[in-house]
Every structure is written in structure tokens, then in C-alpha cells.
């Protein structure tokens, strides 16, 4: 084997080894953090109609894009569609690639993107929850440490009111066992020109099978 071939061989081995030690992705279902903006005509056409934007209204109607039942089709600027979007940000502790690390921390975002009748994003409701996983990353056992609503906002003409949360269960700083479930909720009412109002909420759930945003 000549020098050039030896170099290429060792480079290939190095790349393969590097890929083996790269951190694994977080456990659980992670909705897309950046859905298309604006929404496509197909997404709006296939939107699942719900009475409001609460997590409870979506529990029996799963979809990628949702549509408010009282959407004012005569006003293309009125809030009409929304998408559930979340992500996590690994912040410390041992490697995520480890199967049973001592502990690992992350700040998980769980939010609602709201779009008008033309599919343009006009507002976002976002809860950020910092957690510590005491076993497999992304799963119980877990402790919810703190939370806030940074990232929540709206374009001029739209405004959030009555914002609540994040509201943890069983509470901040409480250890949740492997067989338990921890969750956090946040919600608020989006107002357009002081007339149209739509309620929306998100729920972050963490259990033994992983975490999800709904």
C-alpha cells in the first residue's frame, strides 16, 4: 500500500471512529422547531379543525397543522392556524450517548406558532423548562428545575393576554421516579385588533418512554 493510499485509509478509519462517539439524539418525540413560514397551501388545506388552541382540544385530533374552528375567513390577517413546535438544548452533565449517565441537564422548549389566514406566522407562545435527568437522557427519573416564557411574542396588531405558566406538576424541584410522569403547561389568549380572541396552550410531558410537546 503506497503512502497516499495509507493516508486515505487512516482518514477513513478516523472518520468512522468519530461518528461512533458523536452524541446520540435526545430521547422522546421532538416536533419540528422550525415549520415552514409561511405555511404551504397544502398544509392549510389539510389542517385539523379544533375548537380552540388548548392542549385538551388537540388530544383527540392529532395533526401537523391545526385550524381554529372560528377562523374569520373574511379577514386574511386574523389568526387562523397554529403548529405545535418544541426542541431541547443540552446544557451539561455527562454525555448524552451514555445509556445510564449520573445526571444530565437540558432546557426544553414547548411552544405554539400561530399563523394568519395567509399562512404567515404572527405569534408564538413558548415555555422553556429546565430539567435534570437522573438516568437515561430525555426520560424519567427527572426533576423540573425552573421555567419561563421567554420567546413568547406577537407582531403589531396581535397581543397575548392572561399568560400563565409554566405550571409544573408535581412541582419545581420535585424528584419524579422512573415510573412517574412529569409535565408542565403554559397558556394564554391571543388577541387581534382587540376583537378576535383565540386561546392556546402547550403541554410538556416527560415519562419513561421519553418527552413530548403537545
Buried (B, 14 or more C-beta within 10 A) or exposed (E): EEEEEEEEEEEEEEEEEEEEEEEEEBBBBBBEEEBEEBBEEEBBEEBBEBEBBBBEBBEEEEBBBBBBEEBBEEBEBBBBBBBBBBBBEBEEBEEBEBEEBEBBBBBBBBBBBBBBBEBBBBBBBBBBBBBBBBBBBBBBBBBBBEBBBEEBEBBEEBBBEEEEBBBBBEEBEEBBEEEBBBBBBBBBBBBBEEEBBBBBBBBBBBBBEBBBBB
